[in-house]
Amino acid sequence: MAFFRKTTAPAARTAVQATPATTATTATTATTATATFDAPTAALDDISGDYTIDASHSRLGFSARHAMVTTVRGQFSEWSGTAHVDTANPAASSVRLSIATASIDTGSADRDGHLVSADFFDAVENPEITFVSTDVSRDGSDWTITGDLSIKGVARPVTLEFESTGSAKDPFGNLRIGFEGGTTINRKDWGLIWNAALETGGVLVSEKIKLDFDVSAIRDA
């Protein structure tokens, strides 16, 4: 079927006056089209304490360019983490993450199988990816976390920029805090060097990988 084809002009139609019902429908449609997320909760005065990250309500995501023309996105489905938050002395704060390498999920079993092979993460020999913070600073609702990211036995420093998305008591009495942020890394710095050249120039997989995180954590009792 052609997407563009010549058509004849339709016969003139008599204008139809809008009725209250059609006007209401139009208004509802317009409202739906412009709907956005609810505003984040206001931060509580003091969120200091020890936290366990709620992985079921969080996301560790990444994206890479494929064939230099499109973006492939993925995430890790099995991971855990803890954090210590000190609002009065942010430098005393800390974060630790442990990620199951084999839990990588890009929506393609074939691609995921390649990623966990020796060409990339070599998950059999390197079943865990870790992050341990070494420095934390704060500027209002913005937090900067620097730490060692370890992949395939190689530990290199990375800096993550996070923004607080709110804090609140949930219906179960838990104090929750939320953050979102990320960074960009070069995968070759961790020995993830596999690639394939394209006939038109360039490579199949970008060296730069964007990391993006949405984190919800519960303060320990």
URCORGI-V367292 format. One record per helix or strand. SS is the DSSP state (2 for helix, 1 for strand). FROM is the first residue (numbers start at 1). TO is the last residue. If there is no record, write none. Layout:
ss/from/to
SS/FROM/TO
SS/FROM/TO
This chain:
ss/from/to
2/20/33
1/49/53
2/55/57
1/59/66
1/70/76
1/79/85
2/90/92
1/94/100
2/101/103
1/104/105
2/109/115
1/128/139
1/142/151
1/154/169
1/175/186
2/187/190
1/197/197
1/203/203
1/205/205
1/208/219
